[in-house]
């Protein structure tokens, strides 16, 4: 994965290794229409160079000005971690470009030790979910194993933030379309898993952009134990590989199960699944043709269409009308 949070931490590590001063900001609480959610991060290098974001830009400008003016609270030895609040008054909300009524609170910490940064990055790159706990009184940081359903928590004394892939996407097939889907999904903070028993299709995935699950596709679905934060998509366009995976996936708790194909092919696939004994209710869960109707024709556009549909369902948007969709760009 390559999330914005991890990019912030990679920059923190590189700057500290180069001997630069680094301040790290994390959104811990929001009220009203705040521009960024809790957990959003920003790092400032000693010269004011930013990476990440906690707002639309105005708060970043103020934090940079505070740093350059020597007003950063983290310079106080008695307060290794400080709390900053923006948007309390209507005037402040207008000044910092916050939506009407929006307020957010940030922690400001000076990063001195980098061992926790290195460990957190290594564990995330190993596809682990990690909780980072920050004690505001002492500035101490500790790392702990986290669960997929965990969320950021803050009680005024301790911040517990979650890092790593909280959503998973299993792709059946490692062809060209899967590469586009994998790249986009990683930017959306999905952990990408791939299963393809055809050895020749493994070439080009050596960069570790996705984790391969061995075995046949139906075995791979069982092996990952799909939950409500798992999406499964069959992209080989080969019934011998796709159908058995779908048969298993549609009986799992995965929140999204889809398969590449035109309307005609999707209808035939549903007939095959019924012939294999899959219940009508399970078959109705199948998304096919996949994706939202954006007139997609080429692999990158199909990948965008697919992930737009997956993210919409992930975010609770239930107004997607499958019968009205067009099967644009999907093979017959």
Secondary structure, DSSP 8 states (H G I E B T S, - for coil): ---HHHHHHHHHHHHHHTT--EEEEEEEEEESS-SS-TT-EEEEETTS-EEE-SSSSHHHHHHHHHHHTT--GGG-TT-SEEEEEE--SHHHHHHTT--TT-EEEEEEEE----HHHHHHHHHHHTT--EEEEEETTT--EEEEE--TT---EE-SSEEEEEES--EEEEEE--SHHHHHHHHHHHHTTEEEEEE---GGGGTT-TT-SSEE--S-HHHHHHHHT--TTEEEEE-S--HHHHHHHHHHHTTS--SEEEE---HHHHHHHHHHHHHTT--HHHHTTEE-S-S--S---SHHHHHHHHHHHHHHHHTT-----GGG---TT---
